[in-house]
Amino acid sequence: MATIGYCVKCKAKQEMKDEEKVTLKNGKPATKGTCTVCGTKMFKIGG
């Protein structure tokens, strides 16, 4: 499952690896992972 998110370091949309589904404090779903290009942590709000 390749999730696309915005990498702040690359300044472009990249694929995430090691994705993990999380729930925010307000109950909304989110996904966190790492950038496949530079290894920076990424975060995407929404299912």
C-alpha positions in Angstrom: 0.0 0.0 0.0 1.9 3.0 -1.3 0.6 6.1 0.3 1.5 9.5 -1.2 2.3 12.4 1.1 4.1 15.7 1.0 7.7 15.6 2.1 8.8 19.0 3.5 12.5 18.3 3.0 12.1 17.2 -0.7 9.4 19.9 -1.3 7.5 17.4 -3.4 4.9 14.6 -3.1 6.7 11.3 -2.4 5.7 7.7 -1.5 5.7 6.7 2.2 7.4 3.6 3.6 6.8 2.0 7.0 3.3 3.5 7.0 1.3 3.3 10.3 -2.3 4.2 10.7 -2.9 6.4 13.8 -5.8 8.3 15.3 -5.5 12.0 16.3 -6.8 13.3 19.6 -9.9 14.6 17.9 -10.7 11.1 16.5 -9.7 11.7 12.9 -7.6 9.1 11.1 -4.0 9.9 9.9 -1.0 8.1 8.5 2.6 8.5 9.5 5.7 7.1 7.8 9.0 8.0 6.2 10.0 9.4 2.8 11.4 6.8 0.4 13.8 9.3 -1.1 15.4 11.1 1.9 14.2 9.2 5.0 12.4 12.2 6.6 9.4 11.6 8.8 6.1 12.3 6.9 2.5 12.7 8.2 -0.7 12.7 6.3 -4.1 13.6 7.8 -7.1 11.6 6.5 -7.9 8.0 5.8 
